[in-house]
Each structure stands twice: as structure tokens, then as C-alpha cells.
Amino acid sequence: MPTWILFALLSAIFAALVAIFGKIGIKDIDSTLATTVRAVIMAGFLVITSFFLGKADLLKTINNKALLFIALSGIAGAISWLCYFFALKTGPAPSVAALDRLSVVFVLIFAALVLGESFTLKSGIGAILLTIGAVLMTLK
């Protein structure tokens, strides 16, 4: 199995735990505050991890263009998590997570439009099936 598949599956497992732990954690607190606390903990954890893995010296390899797009990615991620935790606070965890996974469909569209990546019949059918699945998981 290619390494990227293993890490993608681990990402999915930990993303599922984010929904479960987050739903429990935000029960009696504001979702924006919860997202902020989560982000601070994530930042601390990642700084420690980077230093532990000896990645600190690589900071000088980040050029201005890379920094800009990493910053934009961070802002988009923060907005995504603010919306996610707000939805999780009031909605059922499986439905929120299912709709959140529509990001795969949006990545497909944005990758074709912005990155020039291929949009095939197979990926189109997959996107349609993902959309149908997400909608079905939100219906009562």
C-alpha cells in the first residue's frame, strides 16, 4: 500500500475523532471559543512536533509565494473550522461530518479550475455519489 493511502486513511480516522471529541467538548461552551482553543492546542502540538522531527531548520526554505499560500490555507482552514464547530454545536455529528466531506467535491472542482487537474467521467461520477451520500446522511 502506498504511504499516501495509509496517511489519508489515518487522516480520515482522526477527522472522525475530531467530530466526536468536538461534539462532546462544545456541549456547554461557545463554538468560536472552542475553535480558538483547539487551534492554539494544534499550533503548540505542531510546533513541538516540528522541533522533535528536526524540521525547524527548514523554515528558511519557505519563500514569499509559498508563505502567502500557506497563510491563505491557514485562514481558509480557520474559517472552515469555525463553520464546522458552529454546525457541530447545533447539528447531529454524522450529518455535519457528511456535509463537511463534500469538500472532496469542491476540491475536485477547484483543482480543475485553478490547478488545471483533470476532471474525468470517473471523478464526476464519484463526486455525484459523494453528494448523494452526504444528502442522504442529512435526511431524517
SVG drawing of the C-alpha trace seen along z (x, -y; Angstrom):
<svg xmlns="http://www.w3.org/2000/svg" viewBox="-37 -37 55 39">
<polyline fill="none" stroke="black" stroke-width="0.4" points="0.0,0.0 1.4,-3.4 2.3,-5.6 -0.1,-8.3 -3.0,-6.0 -2.1,-5.0 -1.8,-8.6 -5.0,-9.6 -6.9,-6.8 -5.3,-7.9 -6.4,-11.5 -10.0,-10.2 -9.9,-8.3 -8.6,-11.4 -11.1,-13.7 -13.8,-11.4 -12.4,-11.7 -12.4,-15.5 -16.2,-15.3 -16.8,-13.0 -14.5,-14.8 -15.6,-18.2 -19.3,-17.4 -18.7,-16.4 -16.4,-19.3 -18.6,-22.1 -21.7,-20.9 -21.8,-23.8 -19.4,-26.4 -19.3,-28.8 -18.2,-27.1 -16.0,-30.1 -14.1,-29.9 -13.8,-26.1 -12.4,-26.5 -9.9,-29.1 -8.7,-26.8 -8.5,-23.9 -6.3,-26.0 -4.0,-27.1 -3.5,-23.5 -3.0,-22.4 -0.4,-25.1 1.5,-24.1 1.4,-20.4 2.6,-21.1 5.5,-23.4 6.6,-20.7 6.3,-18.0 8.3,-20.1 11.1,-20.7 11.1,-17.0 11.4,-15.9 14.2,-18.4 12.2,-20.5 12.9,-23.9 15.9,-24.5 13.6,-24.1 11.8,-27.4 14.3,-29.2 13.2,-27.2 9.7,-28.9 9.7,-31.6 7.2,-34.5 4.8,-32.8 4.7,-29.6 4.2,-31.6 1.3,-33.6 -0.5,-30.4 0.2,-28.6 -1.2,-31.7 -4.3,-31.6 -4.7,-27.9 -4.5,-28.6 -7.1,-31.3 -9.4,-29.1 -8.8,-26.3 -9.7,-28.5 -12.9,-29.7 -13.7,-26.1 -13.3,-25.0 -15.3,-28.0 -18.2,-26.9 -17.7,-23.2 -17.8,-23.7 -20.8,-26.0 -22.6,-23.4 -21.5,-20.6 -22.8,-22.6 -26.3,-22.6 -26.5,-19.7 -26.1,-15.9 -22.4,-14.9 -22.9,-12.3 -24.8,-14.8 -22.3,-17.7 -19.4,-15.4 -21.1,-14.1 -21.7,-17.6 -18.2,-18.6 -16.9,-15.8 -18.4,-17.5 -15.1,-19.3 -13.9,-16.4 -16.3,-17.5 -15.3,-21.2 -11.6,-20.1 -12.3,-18.3 -14.0,-21.4 -11.3,-23.9 -8.5,-21.6 -9.9,-21.5 -10.5,-25.3 -7.4,-26.6 -4.8,-23.8 -5.8,-22.5 -6.1,-19.0 -8.2,-16.5 -11.9,-16.2 -12.8,-12.7 -16.1,-10.8 -15.0,-8.6 -14.2,-11.5 -17.5,-13.2 -19.5,-10.0 -17.6,-9.8 -18.5,-13.4 -22.1,-12.8 -22.1,-9.7 -20.4,-11.6 -23.0,-14.3 -25.9,-11.9 -24.4,-10.1 -24.0,-13.4 -27.5,-14.4 -28.9,-11.0 -27.0,-11.2 -28.6,-14.5 -32.2,-13.4 -34.3,-12.3"/>
</svg>
